[in-house]
Amino acid sequence: MSKSSVTAEEIAELVERNREAAAAYIRGNMRRYLELVKASEDYTLMSPFGGETVHGSDESDEAVEATSRFFRGGEADLEIEQAYTSGQMVVLVGVERQHGEVGGLPDQDWSLRVTLVFRREGSQWQLVHRHADPLVHGIDMEQLSVLARGQDPG
């Protein structure tokens, strides 16, 4: 049986699951993150580090361990700005408000603007696309032009 609409309860559950997943990720608990968020086979990622779009999700033991070492603790919450639904898809637009020790740097703000696209596969929601960027705090045109040219902003 195929559902043709998404309920408010399903959206609330998806938001809460992703709130918990963001907290697990910043703490380096990648196993828990992967329990909470299932990536689709055609998953795409537009990373907060920029660069080319990543296709597929590397869930190998090596990748999970490396990511777990990169994120060393912190806290996160997910603030939803808007949720959109269409058929078997949900799009969540929000801000992951987070801080933590990342990449060997001291605890600091690592908040990200995020767009998360989910598709229902059977009874499970799969993440098909994630776009995250660190521009939670506005920048001016000069800073933007430096980033757009791929130059070191320092």
Buried (B, 14 or more C-beta within 10 A) or exposed (E): EEEEEBEEEBBEEBBEBBBBBBBBBBBBBBEBBBEBBBBBEEBBBBEBEEEEEEEEBEEEEEEBEEBBEEBBEBEBEBEBEEBEBEEBBBBBBBBBBBBBBBEEEEEEEBBBBBBBBBBBEEEEBBBBBBBBBBEBEEEEEEEEEBEEEEEEEE
